[in-house]
Amino acid sequence: MIRLADSVAGEPITFYCAETLRDAWTLYKQLLTRKVWAMDTESTGLDTFHPSWRLRMFQFGDAYSAYVIPAQFREVIERCVLEPIQWIAHNGPHDVRSIDAFLGYETGMVCVGETHIPSHHRDSRNRQEGGTGHGLKDLACALVDPESDKWEKALNVEFKQIRVPIPGEVYKSGPRKGEPKQRTITLSEGWALIDPFNPAYIAYAAADPVLTFRVWRHLRYQVNGNRELYDFDMRVQAACDRLTRRGMLVDVRYTEKLHWAFERHAERMTSVAAEYGCLNINSGAQLVSALASLGVALTQKTKTGQICTDSHVLRGLLTHDNDGVRRFIRAVLVAKQVSKRQQSYTGHFLSQRDINDRIHPSINILGARTARMSVSNPALQQLPTKDRENEI
């Protein structure tokens, strides 16, 4: 059994992680000692429906202790989640979906305590708007301990130490000649590649239920004061969870056809822009140079002092009296628009569909200060309404 001592808000806490099957059953027995626990999961990514997704950890804890069971102990995790526990979680439906995807059936597991919803009732503003924010670490830093993000920071440091081979590239000289070149992984890759028994990873995983339990102690008064609203939003959350689980069927043949049509159209428009010396339509410097050759001098600047070439500025040139300027600007805008549609929509639909050709968008029931929902991965609420890509 791995045991890690730590602290939060000046109080000692302890993390336990099972190394053997016997350890895992010991943690299961600990689960039976009380009826209320906070829970969380760790996995290879957020998309539980993607064929490559895998669960890595199941964690539960209270204000002072947390227990981590690696996914290799499947039977123990199954016994834990089937117990009649009053679970508390932050965005619980995601973690329950993770458990269900891992076990291969719907367990009926329910989180009676949900910290994400009352965090919006307490302050609907995100951090950029001057609010507390609604992520677990944001809430914990505001309500529990300003250093509650220390485990996340430590894990990010570990992620930066992981290196993977670059396919097809080897060192051509020096002491490592002939060996594969390596690169540092991105943070998003770290969740699948980190050693599950890395102490920083265990501490990060174990800290979440402790923080969730402590955040809930603060927010339960918010819940009690707005019980009717809380119950309503919990029902909405459950309904949206059903929608996410069911997903939307993708017409793969049509989507592939549209995907490649977008690519060909973007290539045609990019070639038009290249006629004016702009080989990279995303290069502000090349856009400025091409327009200068057409007799257009841009003067508006960004906050950093660079010449502004955003879509608002470019659209303003669509009515220019020079045919060449209008042709060039239209080519750039159309190419950008079509490329975005290929990457954000058709490409996402094709790459993120499950084995049954369904996509499962994430639905945030409180995605804005006005309580308006938001949909992401993919952003279906922002699907283009125009049929013709040349309409910019």
N, C-alpha and C positions, 0 to 999 in steps of 0.2 A: 504494500500500500504506500503510495506517495503521499506525504503530508507536508503542506506548506503553511508556514505561519506568516500572517500579514496583519494589516490594521486598516481601519477606515473610521474617519471622524474621531480619531484618538482612541479607538477601542480595538482590542485584539480580535482577530478573526482567524479561522482555520479552514484550509482547503484540503480535501481528501480526493484522491484519484485512484480508482481500481487498476491494479496491474495484472491481477490474476482473476480467474472465475470465482475463486473463493473470496477475494476482496469484493468483487461485485455483489455477491450474495450478502456479504456483511453490510454493504451500503443499502441493499434492499431492506434488510432488517431495521436499519436506521430510519428508513422511510416510514415504517410502520409505527414509529414512536409518537407521531403526531399526525393530525388531520389536515393541517394547513401548511403548504410549502409553496415557495416561488420556484418556477421552472424556466429552463431555457434549453436551446439546442445549438450545436455548432455543426456546420456542414461545409461542403465544398463550394457552395454558392447559394444565392437566394432563390433560384429557379428550381423548385422541387420537382417539376415535371420534365426537366430536361433529361435525356437519356444518360448523360454523364454525371448527373447529380448523385452525391452520396452523403449520408449522414455520418458524422464523425464522433459526436459526443452528445450525451444527454446529461443535463445537470439539474439538481434541485438543491434548495438551501433555505435557510432562514436568515435572521439578522446577523448571526455570528458564525455560522458554519455553512459550507457548501460541499456537495458530493458530486463527483464527476464519474460517469460510467461510459467508457469508450464503446463505440458501435460494435466492436467484435463480440461483446457480451449481449447479443441480441435478446436471448431469452430473459435475461434479468431486466433489461429495459422494458420489454413487453409486460412483465409482471408488475413493474413499477407503475406504468401508465394505466393499467387496468384496475388499480386499486382506487377505492372511492375517496380520493384526495380532493380537497378544495384547493385547486391550483390557482396561483397568481402568476401573471405574466405581463410582459410588455409586448403588445401586438401578438397576443396569444394565438390567433388563428394561423399565423405563419408557422409557429412552432408545432402546433397540432398537425398541420398539413405535413410538416417534416417527419413527424413520428409516423403518421399514417402512410406516407410514401415509403418510409424505411421498412415498416412492417408488412406493407402490401395490402392493407385493408383499413377501413374506417373504424377506429377504436371507439368513437363516441366520447372521447376525452373532451372535457369542457373546462375552460378557465373562468371561474366565478369572479375573480378579481382581475381587472384589466387597467394597467396604468396609463396606456396610451390615450384612451378616451378622456379621462378626467384631466389629463394634462392640457388638453384643448379647452376644456371647460374652465380651467383655472386661468389660462392665458392663451388666447388663440393666435398670438403673434409668434412668428418664428424668430430665430436669433438675428437674422438680417434686419428684421423690423424692430429690434430692441426688446424682444420677448425672451422668455427662458429657453424656448425651443421645445421640441417634443420627442427627441431621441432619448434613450435611456441614460446615456452618459451626460447629456445636457441637463436632464432633470436631476440626476444624482449630484452633479457639480453644484447645482443651485440649491437643492434641498437637503443633501446628505453631507457632502464633503467636497470642497473645491478641487481636491486632488483625485476625484473619482475616475478620471480618465487616465490615471497613471498606468493601468494595466494595458490599455489600448496603445499608449505610446510605447511601452516596452515591447509589445508584440510587433509593432511596426518596425522597430529596430531589428528584431529577429528576422522579419520578412526580408529586409534589405541585405541580410547575410546569405540568403539562398541564391544560388546561381544554377542556371540550367544551360545545357549545350545549345549552340546556335546551329540549326540543321544545315549541313553542307558546307560549313566553314571550319577551317583548321588553321592553326598557326603555321606560317610558312618559313619562319626562322626562329632562332633563339633556342633556349633550353626546352621549350615546350613544342618544338617543331613537330608537326604531324598530329598533335593533340587537338581535339575539338575546341573551338572557341566557345566561351561562355558569356552569358549576360546575367545581369541582376533581374530578378523577377519583378513584375508589377505587384502592387499591393493586392489587387483583385485575384492574382494567381496564388497568393500566399495561403489562402484558406484551404486549398487542396494539397499544397506541397509541404506545409510545415509538419514537422515530426509531432504526432499527437501526444507524445510524452515530453515534449519540450516544456520546461517549467514555466516559461512566459506564456505559452499557449494554455497550459492547464490553469494558471492563475487568471488569465483573461476569461476563460470559460467559466471558472468557478465564481469569479467576482460578480457576474451578471445576476444570478439569482439572489445573492446577498444585497446587491444594490436595488433590485426589483422589490424585494421584501421591504427594504427600508423606505423606498420611494412610496410604496403602497401605504405605509403607516402614515405618511404625510397627506396623501391624496384621498384616503378613505373618508376624511371629514368633508372633502369636496364632494365625494360620491354621496354621502349621507344627506348633504344639503341640497343635492340636485338629483335625488334618486329617480324621479320619473324621467328626466332627460338622460341620465346614465343608462337606465334600463332600455329606453328607446334606441339609443345609439348602439347598445349591445345587440339588439335585435337586428338593426340595420347591418352591423358588422357581420353577424351570422349569415344574413341573406347574401351579402357580397362575397363572403367566403364560399358559399355554394356556387355562385356565379364563377368565381375564380377556379374552383375545382372542375366545374363542367367545361369551361373554356369555350373557344369558338373554333369551328371547323374551317380549315384553310383549303381553298380550292388550289391545290398545289400546281396543277398543270397551268391554270390561268395565271397564277402568281409568278411562276417561272417565266412564262411568256412576257408578262408585263415587266418583270425585273430586267430581262435582257433588252427589251424595247427601251426602257429608261437608259440603260447603258449606251446603247447605240445613239440615242438622241443626244445624250450628254457629250458623246464623242464628236458628233457633228457640230454642235454648238462650240465646243472647245476648239475645234479646228478653225472655225470662223474667227474666234478671238485670237488664235495664233497668227492669222493673216495680218493682224495689227501689231505683232511683236509681243503679245502677251501669251507666253507658253504655260504659265501657271495662273489660272484665274483666281486663286486664293492668295496670290502675292500682291499685297498692297502696292509695293514698289513698282511691280510690272504694270499694274493697272494705271498708276499715276504716269508712268513713262509712255504707255500706249496712248493715253488721253492727251498728253502733252504733244505727241506727234500729230494728233488730230486738231491741235490748236486749243485744247481745253486745259486750263490751269485750275486745279482744285485748290481751294484756300482753307476750307474748314479743317480744323485739327482736333485730334482726340485729346483726352486729359494728359496723355504722356507726351504730347507734342508732335505726334505723327500725323501725316495727312490722312484725313478720314475718307475711307472708301467703302463704308457700309451700304446696305441696300437702300437706305433712305436717300443717301447722296446720289447713288447711281440711278435710282428711279427718277430723280429730278432731271436727269439728262435725257430721258426718253422723248422729251419734246424739243430737244435741241434742233436748230435749223440745219445742221450738217447731217446729211444722210449717213455718212460713215460713222459718226458718233452714235447715232441711233442704232445702227446695225451692230456695232461693237457692244454697246451696253446691253441690247436685247440678248445677244449671244451669251454674254457673261451671266446675266440674271437667269436666263433659261437653263443654262448648263448647271449653275449652282442649285437651282430649284429641283431639277430632275435628279441630280446626284443625291440630294438630300432625301428625296422620295425613295430612291433606290436603297439607300443605306438605312433610313429610319423605318421604312414600312415594308416594302417587298423583301428586302434583305433580312430584316428582323423576323418577319413571318416565317421565312424559309429556314432560318438558322435556329429559331427558338421553338419550333413546333415539336410536339412530343411524338411518340411512336404511333399514335393514332391520328397524326396530322392536325392536332389541335394546339392553339396557342392559349396561354393562361395569363392574361393581363393581371397586374397587381392593382387593386382598387383601394385607394385611401379614402375612407368615408368622411374624413375631415381634412381634406386636402388644401383648404383655403380658410382665411379668417372668417369668411361668410358661411362656413360649414359646407361649401360646395365640394362635391367629390372630385377626385382626380384619378386618372388612369395612367399607368405607366407600364413599360416593358410588354408590348409597345403602347405608345400614347394614342390610344384609339380615339380619344376625344378631339384630337388634332388632325385626324385624317383629312386630307385635302378634299374639298367639295367640287373643285373644277375638273371637268372631264378632259380638257385640252391643256397640255403642259405649256403651250406657248402663251397662255393667258397669264401674264405676270403683273 
